[in-house]
Amino acid sequence: MKKWLRKALVVSFSILTLGLVAPPPALTMEQPNADKPSKLNAFNEQDAESKLYSNYESNYGYDSRSFVTYAMTQAETKSFEKFGSKIGPVIEDEFRNVILPKIEEVIELVAQQYPSEQLDQLEISEQPSGGNGEKIFHIFDKTNGKDIVRFHVRKDHPPQEGYWFNFHYHTHHDGFQTHHALGDIYWDKNTPPKWLS
């Protein structure tokens, strides 16, 4: 199992149990051959990912808590995919501690707005934008293809303050016009790398 997937599952487990129960040892133990690629490992990882992401409804049902767990796993995965290997390690801790819990609050509000039988119609967008684009991921209704909420991050550069990452979201209620703040993370005085790098 990939290290990032294991971390995402540990975080999801901790969120679900409110930190009262330790994650299963299978998720926290190091795998001796994890760094050594093989056809069998690649097949097992692909199979596990497809079960987790593509069929979350068959594993969990359609209640709001299950949707939130699925969406949070996707949110974390898409976020670190967007950050890439240059930005991700630098802001990882602050993102997990400050921004991710606020993303979860928004996702919980979205899940509460839909009856449980309609939650299976909500989907997470596949690809975050690279370069200087803001998109991390969107939650959309797959029956009509319309976005419901958009999670973005923008690079800000206030005069003489260095660079900041501004995390925010937009909703369909006002045509995605208003920036709803999630928080800011300081980068450095130097220009940050492009997303996905």
VOFIFI-784991 format. One line per field, with one value per residue (C-alpha): x, y, z; residue in three letters. Coordinates in nm, 3 decimals. Example, Ala and Ser with C-alpha at 12.3 -4.5 7.8 and 13.67 -1.06 7.14 Angstrom:
// residues 2
X	[1.230/1.367]
Y	[-0.450/-0.106]
Z	[0.780/0.714]
code	[ALA/SER]
This chain:
// residues 197
X	[0.000/0.134/0.259/0.027/-0.274/-0.182/-0.150/-0.486/-0.650/-0.493/-0.619/-0.965/-0.974/-0.870/-1.136/-1.405/-1.324/-1.248/-0.901/-1.038/-0.930/-0.583/-0.566/-0.525/-0.163/-0.185/-0.208/0.067/0.330/0.606/0.609/0.960/0.912/0.708/0.994/1.065/0.819/0.677/0.394/0.206/0.239/0.125/-0.177/-0.271/-0.235/-0.445/-0.709/-0.723/-0.749/-1.026/-1.222/-1.172/-1.242/-1.468/-1.698/-1.716/-2.093/-2.080/-1.829/-1.993/-2.351/-2.490/-2.501/-2.348/-2.063/-1.953/-1.961/-1.758/-1.498/-1.475/-1.459/-1.193/-0.972/-1.008/-0.951/-0.623/-0.509/-0.597/-0.437/-0.102/-0.115/-0.156/0.122/0.367/0.698/0.836/0.554/0.391/0.667/0.708/0.341/0.222/0.189/0.019/-0.215/-0.320/-0.366/-0.528/-0.679/-0.793/-1.027/-1.194/-1.236/-1.403/-1.649/-1.752/-1.788/-2.004/-2.231/-2.260/-2.346/-2.617/-2.788/-2.857/-3.077/-2.868/-3.014/-2.879/-2.526/-2.419/-2.478/-2.198/-1.853/-1.504/-1.328/-1.037/-0.749/-0.622/-0.494/-0.121/0.096/-0.062/-0.425/-0.623/-0.831/-0.763/-1.087/-1.458/-1.758/-2.017/-2.348/-2.276/-2.639/-2.617/-2.240/-2.285/-2.038/-2.168/-1.856/-1.508/-1.197/-0.912/-0.572/-0.423/-0.068/-0.074/0.217/0.139/0.408/0.713/0.545/0.663/0.435/0.125/-0.104/-0.465/-0.703/-1.068/-1.384/-1.674/-2.032/-2.303/-2.537/-2.389/-2.252/-1.906/-1.837/-1.760/-1.431/-1.502/-1.172/-1.030/-0.693/-0.350/-0.013/0.310/0.558/0.872/1.012/1.109/0.859/0.696/0.725/0.437/0.163/0.208/0.587]
Y	[0.000/0.343/0.552/0.846/0.612/0.458/0.807/0.909/0.599/0.662/1.022/0.908/0.644/0.902/1.145/0.878/0.765/1.119/0.995/0.768/0.443/0.370/0.286/-0.084/-0.205/-0.296/0.076/0.194/-0.076/-0.020/-0.257/-0.391/-0.421/-0.103/0.075/-0.222/-0.212/-0.532/-0.628/-0.791/-0.480/-0.254/-0.476/-0.488/-0.109/-0.043/-0.290/-0.133/0.220/0.126/-0.036/0.265/0.543/0.403/0.195/0.386/0.352/-0.028/-0.029/0.233/0.289/0.632/0.805/1.150/1.027/0.781/1.049/1.284/1.010/0.940/1.312/1.383/1.102/1.249/1.605/1.511/1.311/1.588/1.854/1.681/1.596/1.969/2.070/1.835/1.724/2.077/2.253/1.953/1.864/2.229/2.302/1.949/1.983/2.322/2.212/1.899/2.086/2.410/2.382/2.018/2.037/2.344/2.162/1.882/2.128/2.252/1.898/1.806/2.104/1.995/1.638/1.768/1.952/1.627/1.334/1.019/0.857/1.149/1.150/0.889/1.157/1.375/1.324/1.473/1.619/1.414/1.652/1.959/2.241/2.286/2.586/2.888/2.762/2.772/2.453/2.184/1.990/2.047/1.859/1.826/1.657/1.386/1.375/1.725/1.792/2.114/2.213/2.251/2.371/2.455/2.433/2.655/2.783/3.109/3.240/3.585/3.826/4.122/4.396/4.316/4.017/3.727/3.470/3.317/3.035/3.148/2.852/2.927/2.786/2.904/2.778/2.758/2.968/3.295/3.172/3.102/3.475/3.500/3.378/3.191/3.181/2.856/2.998/3.112/2.937/3.136/3.015/3.230/3.553/3.358/3.278/2.937/2.667/2.601/2.363/1.991/2.031]
Z	[0.000/-0.089/0.201/0.124/0.107/0.442/0.593/0.447/0.594/0.936/0.929/0.818/1.092/1.351/1.232/1.237/1.590/1.713/1.811/2.083/1.916/1.778/1.405/1.321/1.327/0.958/0.878/1.110/1.053/0.801/0.508/0.439/0.063/0.017/-0.161/-0.386/-0.675/-0.810/-1.043/-0.753/-0.531/-0.814/-0.880/-0.510/-0.472/-0.781/-0.662/-0.314/-0.455/-0.693/-0.409/-0.184/-0.433/-0.701/-0.483/-0.157/-0.162/-0.163/0.123/0.341/0.228/0.153/0.490/0.538/0.763/0.497/0.231/0.452/0.512/0.139/0.052/0.316/0.185/-0.162/-0.032/0.129/-0.174/-0.422/-0.202/-0.176/-0.545/-0.615/-0.374/-0.543/-0.398/-0.353/-0.166/0.008/0.257/0.362/0.443/0.524/0.904/0.902/0.623/0.815/1.145/1.027/0.679/0.654/0.958/0.806/0.474/0.669/0.827/0.483/0.347/0.648/0.573/0.210/0.317/0.553/0.266/0.079/0.176/0.222/-0.091/-0.300/-0.157/-0.412/-0.678/-0.534/-0.679/-0.636/-0.940/-1.067/-1.136/-0.946/-1.164/-1.212/-1.287/-1.121/-1.129/-0.804/-0.821/-0.561/-0.611/-0.668/-0.536/-0.813/-0.883/-1.138/-1.257/-1.407/-1.396/-1.196/-0.926/-0.572/-0.392/-0.521/-0.301/-0.417/-0.308/-0.431/-0.404/-0.244/-0.226/0.001/-0.027/0.187/0.354/0.140/-0.020/0.137/0.028/0.069/0.103/0.032/-0.120/-0.336/-0.340/-0.606/-0.389/-0.519/-0.851/-0.699/-0.653/-0.279/-0.134/0.190/0.381/0.514/0.621/0.508/0.522/0.495/0.233/0.222/0.078/-0.235/-0.510/-0.454/-0.722/-0.959/-0.847/-0.926/-0.941]
code	[MET/LYS/LYS/TRP/LEU/ARG/LYS/ALA/LEU/VAL/VAL/SER/PHE/SER/ILE/LEU/THR/LEU/GLY/LEU/VAL/ALA/PRO/PRO/PRO/ALA/LEU/THR/MET/GLU/GLN/PRO/ASN/ALA/ASP/LYS/PRO/SER/LYS/LEU/ASN/ALA/PHE/ASN/GLU/GLN/ASP/ALA/GLU/SER/LYS/LEU/TYR/SER/ASN/TYR/GLU/SER/ASN/TYR/GLY/TYR/ASP/SER/ARG/SER/PHE/VAL/THR/TYR/ALA/MET/THR/GLN/ALA/GLU/THR/LYS/SER/PHE/GLU/LYS/PHE/GLY/SER/LYS/ILE/GLY/PRO/VAL/ILE/GLU/ASP/GLU/PHE/ARG/ASN/VAL/ILE/LEU/PRO/LYS/ILE/GLU/GLU/VAL/ILE/GLU/LEU/VAL/ALA/GLN/GLN/TYR/PRO/SER/GLU/GLN/LEU/ASP/GLN/LEU/GLU/ILE/SER/GLU/GLN/PRO/SER/GLY/GLY/ASN/GLY/GLU/LYS/ILE/PHE/HIS/ILE/PHE/ASP/LYS/THR/ASN/GLY/LYS/ASP/ILE/VAL/ARG/PHE/HIS/VAL/ARG/LYS/ASP/HIS/PRO/PRO/GLN/GLU/GLY/TYR/TRP/PHE/ASN/PHE/HIS/TYR/HIS/THR/HIS/HIS/ASP/GLY/PHE/GLN/THR/HIS/HIS/ALA/LEU/GLY/ASP/ILE/TYR/TRP/ASP/LYS/ASN/THR/PRO/PRO/LYS/TRP/LEU/SER]
